[in-house]
């Protein structure tokens, strides 16, 4: 179950991206700060897991449709975020300085 949950972490980036698309000021930078600062810093301090999936675990993971459903839902959410980004631009046009 934990192996499956770690594949849900892109959803947090998705939520931060939505905030970035619709927000102003510092909120616009949250997704970038998370992806380019917080994750690399966490990788420095967290110990890596040296074990990979065993052959039996890998076969079970291939048959498990949870991974596929997470992947397909993330793709749909990315297209939704792109649509929201374009709509946010129409509602509040970008200001050029």
Buried (B, 14 or more C-beta within 10 A) or exposed (E): EEEEEEEEEBEEBBBBBBEBBBBEEEEEBBBEEBBEEEEEEEEEEEEEEEEEEEEEEEEEEEEEEBBEEBEEBBEEBEEEBEEBBEEBEEEEEEEEE
